Amino acid sequence: MLQPTLVLMLRTCFAILLATVSTYARTNQQALNPSQIASLNNFGTSTSLAFPTQSLGASDATSFLVSHGWDITKKGHVAQENDTSFISDPITKDGWVYAIDYPKGSLSGTGGAEFSTYWNNSGTAFGSMLVHYEVAFDPNFQWALGGKLPGLRGGSLDGCSGGKDSPDCFSVRLMWRADGKGEAYAYIAASTSFCAEKDVRCNEDGYGTSIDRGLFVFVSSGWNEVDMIVQLNNPPNSANGIIQVYYNGLIAVNKTGLQIRSQDSITGITGLFFSTFFGGNNASWESPIDQHAYFRNFQMWASESFSKASSGITSAQIPSIFQLLTLVGSVVLLWIPFGI
């Protein structure tokens, strides 16, 4: 039997080694650019959204979107159009950005902007899609309780936002919460088992589902790069869909085993769901001051293929390398005897 002092030394050394290896693995992930992420997922079709080379006010900004391939649905309608413009990049002073106003006291419907795009009008459905963009916020941006950021959607345009849950559509957006904490925010077919998963918060009032809140944090006064992947479950009654979010090139959200759609009528992913505003749906969510966000470098990749993951395996059942490392380390630490 080992001496007590030696046992203590072994346990301490192994605990330090375990923490060091885990920290090293987390901090030495290789950041990926959007093209690399698309390549990893075999997304072969791509597009990018055009930006002007001069400042444009609200109505001219919308006209530019419509006439330069953004393929806005609902006859070129941009909700809260007066809160949009194209301006010179206020962060890097290089290039042009899509600027969004959040007036003091604004919520959905009174600030920000929202529209959907049809990327693919050929009739071929996309089963998987990646959207990449960069977002910046004013210096000392006041996050309040939170707000929405763009993502992807499919199916009917008359739901899956604003508390209007519907089996005829789905949407997956990003959201900031208090102190800039990020998350994926989804209107999907949320099962009881999915809602019971760690880091999933399903609302029972028709509003969306919060996924992995706080695993990444938005910063103000600089550009944040985000990449979102949605791979639809197939067939619709299966649970093999995937939602992933990369923040500054590193994967932050990785949810598998999802039933994103439940109806055959949802044949694919429509395209970009540009949606940003404060809220929430009551005064506690209002923007506390007049402030702004800025967007640039919208790119998308897609594939006709749906998710090929095995059905019924939820992300909660798939341990990460960090969980496995912690488990093995804990067993070893318990195994080392305390006695002589």
C-alpha positions, 0 to 999 in steps of 0.5 A: 500500500502507498504511504499517505503522503505519496497518495496525496501527492499522486492525487494532486499531480493527477488533478493538476494534469487533468485540469491542464490537459482539459484547458489546453484542449479547449484553448487550442482548438483551431479557428475555422473560416466559413469556407472550411466549415462548409467544406467539412459539411460538404456544402457545395452551393454558395452565395454572398449578399451584395453591399453598396459602395455608398451610404443609403438611407432607409428606403434606398437601402431596401431598394438596394436589397431588392435589386441586388439579389437578396430576394426578399420575400413578401414583395420586398417588405422590410419591417421597421424599414426606417430603422435601417441604412447602409453606412461606412463601417464605424468600427474599422472605417473600411467598407460598408455595413448594414446599420440597424437602429434600436430607438430608446424604448423599442421592442419588436415592431418598434425598432430593429428590422426583420425580413426573410430571403428566398435564396434558392428559387429553382425549386430544389429544396436545401436540406442543410444550410450554413449562414455566416455574418459579422455583427458589431454593436455600439461601444458600451452597448446596453444589452438589457434583457436581450434581443434577436439576431439573424439566422435561418428559417423554412416553411410558412412565413406566417409563424415561428417568430413573435410567439407564433409557434406553428408546425408549418415552419421552423426558425433558428436565430441567434440571441443575445441575453443580459451581459451579451451572453449568446445562444441559439433561439429556435422555433422547432418541434421540441419534444419532452425529452429535448426540453429535459436536456441540460442547457435547453429552456423550452417556453410553454407560452408559444415562444421559442426555445433557448439552446446553450445560453452563455456558451459564447459571449458577444462583445461590443466595440468590435466585430463578432463572427458567427456561423450557423448550421441547420441540417433538417431531420429526415424523415419529418417524424424522426429526430436526427436534425442538427443545429450548430453555432460557431463563434469567431471560428470555434464551435460553441453550440452543437445540438444533435438528435433534433426534430426541427420539422414535423411536417412534410410540407416543410420541404427545405430551408428557405434562406436567411431570416434577418431578424433583430430587435430588443425583446421579449414582448414587454417593457422590461425588454426595451432598449434603454437608450438609442443604440445600434448594431452593424452587419456585414459579410453575409455568406451562405452555403447549402446542400440538398442533403438532409441530416444523415445522423442516426435518428433518436440519439440526442445531444445529451446522450453523446459525451464530449471529449471533455466529459469523457476526460473528466469521467476517466480522471474522476475514476482514477482519482477515486481509485488511488487508495487513501490508506497505507 
